[in-house]
Structure formats: C-alpha cells, structure tokens
Amino acid sequence: GLADIYRIPDDRKRAAVLLFLGANATGRGDKDVINLGNALARSGFVAMFNWSPTMGLQHNIDPKEIENLVWAFQYLESLDFVDQERVGMGGFSVGASFAMVAAADPRIRDDVVFVSSFGGYYDMRDVILQIASRSRFYRGQQEPWEVDRLTWLVFANELIESLDDPAERRLFTRRFVRDEPVSDEELEGLSSQAQIVRRLLEGTTLEEAEALFQRLPNDFRQEMARVSPSAYISNIEARLMIMHDQGDLLIPAAESRRLVDALESRGNFRYTETEVFEHVRPGGGGEVWLLVKEAAKLYGHMYGIIDIAR
C-alpha cells in the first residue's frame, strides 16, 4: 500500500486518523489534500492518507481496498507516535463508505474510536437505482437528479465490468464512457445481459431500474452489497460523525439520511447537513449570513472530532 502521514515531529503519542478519499480521488499533491493534512497535524492528529491506484485513477470501485484499509489501520495503530486508545477513520464520498465498512471488521472493530463520513453513501444498490432513474428518493418522495459526470463514470465502469463478453465491454466503454459514436448495427445482437446493462446506462424509470437490477449477475449484486455500509451498520462500534451537503450532485444527501435513520436506535452519532460545499470541497460563494451559519455548523461538527486530539 501507499500512504502519506502528516504529523508534528516530536516524541508525544497523539490521536490518529486514517483517511480514504475513495473513487476519483485527487492526487497526493492536491493543495486541498495537503492543507487538510497540515491542518489535522496542527490540531494534534497524526493524519494518514491511504491511496488507491485503482479507485483513484480508473474511476471504479475496488472492494479489495476495504481489506487494505483494515491493514492500514493496523499499521497506523502500531506506530510509536500514535496513542492506540485514540485512533479513528474517516473518508470522503465513496471513501467514507469504505471506511465505515472497514470499521466493522472484527480485527479492528473494537479499536476504531470514531469514523468521520463526509458525503458517503449508505447502500450501493440505492445509488445505482438513483443514477439509472436520474432521480433521488427518500421516504417515498422522488425528485429529478442531474447526475454528475464523475459519478456517472464510476457507475458506467462498474456495470460494464459486470459483462462477460470482452467485445461487449469494449463496445459499451466506447459508447458510454468515452462518448464515441456507435452505430445501430454494432448494438444489434447484444446478449441479454448486455441489454440489461444498456437499459440501465441509457436511463429508465425507478420501477424498471429495480427490476433490471435484480436481473444483473448475482456476483455483481453481492459485490455491491459487500461495499455497502447498510450491510455492516450493526457491527460498527465506533462513534459516527456524518456530514453531507444538501445539494450534493455526486452522491445524494438522502444516502446519509438513510444511514442516520438506521442509527437512530443505536445512537452514538452526529449528523450535520451543509449548504456551502460542492460535494466534499468548499463552495465558491454565497450570502454572508449563510456562510456564517454554515461555518458555525461546521465548527460544531468538527469540534467533536478535534476534541479527541486534545
């Protein structure tokens, strides 16, 4: 594995956090990543960023990264300058969901003090249905959703990889990932499996998307369940710090709301919705009163994490 560690270089044992940026992650040299690492170090944390060569560069979801996060947490916990009683995990977008799944692993479950989730998803099946139907849904309400290009690329790559025929995978990559022209003749004679994937990629109703999802290969559906916090939420012992932007175009805020609904009986969590982020990065403007209000909400949320390092 590859990771960067930000810390104050002294002999003091400090609280630590393992961070995962997930799919479509920016590079190690991104200024926001560096600023976050430095800010966490100045606040008293040892901050370790886990990098994925597959998810970060190829716009896909790699379930093996959950195992890598478990190993990375164990490594971080073992370092001489880390206080083993104060180690947590965090992530952004898909990385947040992977962090929650890893935190449920019995090898580290009792050692993870907190998990910070910013802009994550709760159930990958629901995410797929929302992308395919171009709509967001929550508690029986459904509204149109213009899917962000980055989210679309991950969705398309995952569905295309489920196809058995290499020729159909290449054809769909040209058509749906690279936006290259494909003739009607090339689309004739598709397998039944490819026809299902094509219908989901071209867009359909929520009801049809649900029916089509059930016809996808069982291995694919099981893999989507393996990367969904919904399948592990009862096994997470850590305190969950959850944040999501209301207008998130990459992952609907309804995903975090469903996560919070599942946690109501368990407790030991905090949920904050914001209005000034663009997915997981600070937005470019807004009314002064809104910025002040959101800054106060953000401070209250982050204080619960930073206080661990004191």
C-alpha positions as CSV (number, residue, x, y, z in Angstrom):
1,G,0.0,0.0,0.0
2,L,0.9,3.7,-0.4
3,A,0.2,6.3,2.2
4,D,1.2,9.8,3.4
5,I,1.5,10.7,7.1
6,Y,1.2,14.2,8.4
7,R,2.3,14.8,12.0
8,I,4.2,17.1,14.4
9,P,7.6,15.5,14.6
10,D,8.0,15.2,18.4
11,D,8.0,12.3,20.9
12,R,4.5,12.8,22.0
13,K,1.9,10.0,21.4
14,R,-1.0,11.5,19.6
15,A,-4.5,10.7,18.4
16,A,-4.6,9.4,14.8
17,V,-7.0,9.2,11.9
18,L,-6.8,7.1,8.7
19,L,-8.3,8.9,5.8
20,F,-9.5,7.5,2.4
21,L,-10.6,9.8,-0.4
22,G,-12.1,6.9,-2.5
23,A,-13.0,6.9,-6.2
24,N,-12.0,9.8,-8.4
25,A,-9.6,10.9,-5.7
26,T,-7.3,13.8,-6.3
27,G,-3.6,13.2,-6.3
28,R,-1.2,13.3,-3.3
29,G,-0.1,16.8,-4.4
30,D,-3.5,18.4,-4.5
31,K,-3.5,21.6,-2.4
32,D,-6.7,20.8,-0.6
33,V,-5.3,17.4,0.5
34,I,-2.0,19.0,1.7
35,N,-3.9,21.7,3.5
36,L,-6.2,19.1,5.2
37,G,-3.2,17.0,6.3
38,N,-1.3,20.0,7.7
39,A,-4.5,21.3,9.5
40,L,-5.1,17.9,11.1
41,A,-1.4,17.7,12.2
42,R,-1.5,21.2,13.7
43,S,-4.7,20.3,15.6
44,G,-2.8,17.4,17.2
45,F,-3.6,14.5,15.0
46,V,-1.4,12.0,13.2
47,A,-3.2,12.0,9.8
48,M,-2.6,9.1,7.4
49,F,-3.9,9.2,3.8
50,N,-4.4,5.8,2.2
51,W,-4.0,6.0,-1.6
52,S,-5.6,3.5,-4.1
53,P,-4.1,3.2,-7.5
54,T,-7.2,1.6,-8.9
55,M,-10.0,3.7,-7.5
56,G,-8.1,7.0,-7.7
57,L,-7.1,6.7,-11.3
58,Q,-9.6,4.4,-13.0
59,H,-12.9,5.7,-11.9
60,N,-14.2,2.5,-10.4
61,I,-14.9,0.7,-7.1
62,D,-12.4,-1.8,-5.9
63,P,-13.7,-3.9,-2.9
64,K,-10.1,-5.0,-2.2
65,E,-9.5,-1.5,-0.8
66,I,-11.6,-2.4,2.2
67,E,-9.1,-5.1,3.2
68,N,-6.3,-2.6,2.6
69,L,-8.0,-0.1,4.9
70,V,-8.0,-2.7,7.7
71,W,-4.3,-3.3,7.2
72,A,-3.6,0.4,7.0
73,F,-5.4,1.0,10.3
74,Q,-3.5,-1.8,12.0
75,Y,-0.2,-0.2,10.7
76,L,-1.2,3.3,11.9
77,E,-2.2,1.9,15.3
78,S,1.2,0.2,15.7
79,L,3.3,3.4,15.2
80,D,5.3,4.5,18.2
81,F,4.0,8.1,18.0
82,V,0.3,7.0,17.9
83,D,-1.9,6.7,21.0
84,Q,-3.6,3.4,20.4
85,E,-6.6,4.4,22.5
86,R,-7.4,7.3,20.2
87,V,-7.4,6.1,16.6
88,G,-10.2,6.6,14.2
89,M,-11.0,6.5,10.5
90,G,-12.5,9.0,8.0
91,G,-13.4,9.3,4.4
92,F,-14.9,11.4,1.7
93,S,-17.5,10.3,-0.8
94,V,-17.0,6.6,-1.7
95,G,-14.0,6.6,0.7
96,A,-16.3,7.4,3.6
97,S,-18.5,4.4,2.9
98,F,-15.4,2.1,2.6
99,A,-14.1,3.5,5.9
100,M,-17.4,2.5,7.6
101,V,-17.3,-1.0,6.1
102,A,-13.7,-1.4,7.2
103,A,-14.5,-0.2,10.7
104,A,-17.0,-3.1,11.1
105,D,-14.2,-5.7,10.5
106,P,-13.8,-7.8,13.7
107,R,-10.0,-7.4,13.5
108,I,-10.2,-3.7,14.2
109,R,-13.8,-3.0,15.2
110,D,-13.1,-2.6,18.9
111,D,-10.1,-0.3,18.3
112,V,-11.8,2.2,16.0
113,V,-12.8,5.1,18.2
114,F,-14.6,7.2,15.6
115,V,-15.5,7.2,11.9
116,S,-16.0,10.5,10.1
117,S,-18.1,10.2,6.9
118,F,-18.4,13.2,4.6
119,G,-20.6,12.7,1.5
120,G,-20.7,9.0,1.7
121,Y,-23.4,6.5,0.5
122,Y,-25.4,4.1,2.6
123,D,-26.4,1.4,0.1
124,M,-24.8,1.0,-3.3
125,R,-27.9,-0.6,-4.7
126,D,-29.9,2.5,-4.0
127,V,-27.2,4.6,-5.5
128,I,-27.3,2.6,-8.7
129,L,-31.1,2.9,-8.9
130,Q,-31.0,6.6,-8.4
131,I,-28.4,7.0,-11.2
132,A,-30.3,4.8,-13.6
133,S,-33.6,6.6,-12.9
134,R,-31.9,10.0,-12.9
135,S,-33.8,10.7,-9.7
136,R,-33.2,11.0,-5.9
137,F,-35.6,9.3,-3.5
138,Y,-36.1,9.4,0.3
139,R,-39.1,8.3,2.4
140,G,-41.4,7.9,-0.5
141,Q,-40.5,11.2,-2.2
142,Q,-38.8,11.2,-5.6
143,E,-37.3,14.2,-7.4
144,P,-35.2,14.6,-10.7
145,W,-31.4,14.4,-10.3
146,E,-28.8,15.5,-12.8
147,V,-26.0,13.0,-12.2
148,D,-22.5,14.4,-12.0
149,R,-20.1,13.2,-14.7
150,L,-17.7,11.7,-12.1
151,T,-20.4,9.7,-10.5
152,W,-21.6,8.6,-13.9
153,L,-18.1,7.3,-14.9
154,V,-17.9,5.1,-11.8
155,F,-21.5,3.8,-12.4
156,A,-20.8,3.1,-16.0
157,N,-17.5,1.3,-15.4
158,E,-19.0,-0.9,-12.7
159,L,-21.9,-2.0,-14.9
160,I,-19.7,-2.5,-17.9
161,E,-17.3,-4.7,-15.9
162,S,-20.2,-7.0,-15.0
163,L,-20.4,-8.1,-18.6
164,D,-18.9,-11.5,-19.5
165,D,-18.2,-10.7,-23.2
166,P,-15.0,-8.6,-23.7
167,A,-16.3,-7.4,-27.1
168,E,-19.4,-6.0,-25.4
169,R,-17.3,-4.4,-22.7
170,R,-15.2,-2.7,-25.3
171,L,-18.3,-1.5,-27.2
172,F,-20.0,-0.1,-24.1
173,T,-16.8,1.6,-23.0
174,R,-16.7,3.4,-26.3
175,R,-20.4,4.3,-26.2
176,F,-21.0,5.2,-22.5
177,V,-17.5,6.1,-21.1
178,R,-15.7,7.7,-24.0
179,D,-18.8,9.1,-25.7
180,E,-17.7,7.8,-29.0
181,P,-20.3,7.3,-31.8
182,V,-21.6,3.7,-32.1
183,S,-23.8,2.6,-35.0
184,D,-27.1,0.8,-34.6
185,E,-25.6,-2.2,-36.3
186,E,-22.9,-2.5,-33.6
187,L,-25.6,-2.7,-31.0
188,E,-27.5,-5.4,-32.7
189,G,-27.2,-9.0,-31.3
190,L,-26.4,-8.0,-27.8
191,S,-26.6,-10.6,-25.1
192,S,-29.5,-10.5,-22.7
193,Q,-27.0,-9.4,-20.0
194,A,-25.7,-6.5,-22.2
195,Q,-29.3,-5.4,-23.0
196,I,-30.0,-5.1,-19.2
197,V,-26.8,-3.0,-18.7
198,R,-27.6,-0.9,-21.8
199,R,-31.1,-0.1,-20.4
200,L,-29.7,1.0,-17.1
201,L,-27.0,3.1,-18.7
202,E,-29.4,4.8,-21.1
203,G,-31.8,5.7,-18.2
204,T,-35.1,4.3,-17.2
205,T,-37.8,4.7,-14.5
206,L,-37.1,3.8,-10.9
207,E,-39.5,0.9,-11.0
208,E,-37.8,-0.6,-14.1
209,A,-34.4,0.0,-12.7
210,E,-35.3,-2.0,-9.6
211,A,-36.5,-4.9,-11.8
212,L,-33.4,-4.7,-14.0
213,F,-31.0,-4.6,-11.0
214,Q,-32.4,-8.0,-9.8
215,R,-31.5,-9.5,-13.2
216,L,-27.9,-8.4,-13.0
217,P,-25.4,-11.3,-12.2
218,N,-25.6,-12.5,-8.7
219,D,-21.8,-12.0,-8.2
220,F,-22.2,-8.3,-9.1
221,R,-25.1,-7.7,-6.7
222,Q,-23.2,-9.5,-3.9
223,E,-20.2,-7.3,-4.6
224,M,-22.3,-4.1,-4.4
225,A,-23.7,-5.4,-1.0
226,R,-20.1,-6.0,0.2
227,V,-19.2,-2.3,-0.3
228,S,-22.4,-1.0,1.3
229,P,-22.4,0.2,4.9
230,S,-26.0,-0.9,5.1
231,A,-24.8,-4.5,5.4
232,Y,-22.5,-3.8,8.3
233,I,-24.0,-1.0,10.3
234,S,-24.9,-3.2,13.3
235,N,-21.3,-4.3,13.6
236,I,-19.8,-0.8,13.9
237,E,-18.8,0.1,17.5
238,A,-17.2,3.5,16.7
239,R,-18.9,6.9,17.1
240,L,-20.1,8.0,13.7
241,M,-19.6,11.7,12.7
242,I,-21.7,12.1,9.5
243,M,-21.8,15.2,7.2
244,H,-23.4,15.7,3.8
245,D,-24.1,18.7,1.6
246,Q,-27.8,19.1,0.8
247,G,-27.2,19.9,-2.9
248,D,-24.6,17.2,-3.5
249,L,-24.6,16.2,-7.2
250,L,-22.3,13.3,-6.8
251,I,-24.0,11.3,-4.0
252,P,-27.4,12.4,-2.9
253,A,-27.8,13.6,0.7
254,A,-30.6,11.1,1.1
255,E,-27.9,8.4,1.4
256,S,-26.6,9.9,4.6
257,R,-30.2,10.5,5.8
258,R,-30.9,6.8,5.4
259,L,-27.7,6.0,7.3
260,V,-28.9,8.3,10.1
261,D,-32.3,6.6,10.1
262,A,-30.6,3.2,10.6
263,L,-28.6,4.6,13.5
264,E,-31.5,6.2,15.5
265,S,-31.9,3.1,17.7
266,R,-28.2,2.8,18.3
267,G,-27.2,6.3,19.0
268,N,-23.6,7.5,19.4
269,F,-23.5,9.6,16.2
270,R,-23.7,13.2,15.0
271,Y,-25.3,14.3,11.7
272,T,-24.8,17.7,10.0
273,E,-26.1,18.8,6.7
274,T,-24.4,21.8,5.0
275,E,-25.2,24.2,2.2
276,V,-21.9,25.6,1.1
277,F,-19.9,22.6,-0.2
278,E,-19.6,21.3,-3.7
279,H,-19.8,17.6,-2.8
280,V,-16.9,17.5,-0.4
281,R,-15.0,20.7,-1.3
282,P,-15.8,24.2,-0.1
283,G,-18.1,26.1,-2.5
284,G,-17.3,29.3,-4.2
285,G,-19.6,31.8,-2.5
286,G,-23.0,32.5,-1.0
287,E,-24.7,35.1,1.2
288,V,-22.7,36.3,4.2
289,W,-25.4,35.2,6.6
290,L,-25.4,31.7,5.1
291,L,-21.7,31.4,5.3
292,V,-21.7,32.5,8.9
293,K,-24.5,30.0,9.8
294,E,-22.8,27.2,7.9
295,A,-19.4,28.0,9.5
296,A,-21.0,27.6,12.9
297,K,-22.5,24.3,12.0
298,L,-19.2,23.1,10.6
299,Y,-17.3,24.2,13.7
300,G,-19.7,22.4,15.9
301,H,-19.4,19.2,13.9
302,M,-15.6,19.3,13.6
303,Y,-15.1,20.1,17.3
304,G,-16.5,16.7,18.2
305,I,-13.6,15.2,16.1
306,I,-10.8,17.6,17.0
307,D,-11.6,17.3,20.7
308,I,-10.3,13.7,20.5
309,A,-6.9,15.0,19.8
310,R,-6.7,17.3,22.9
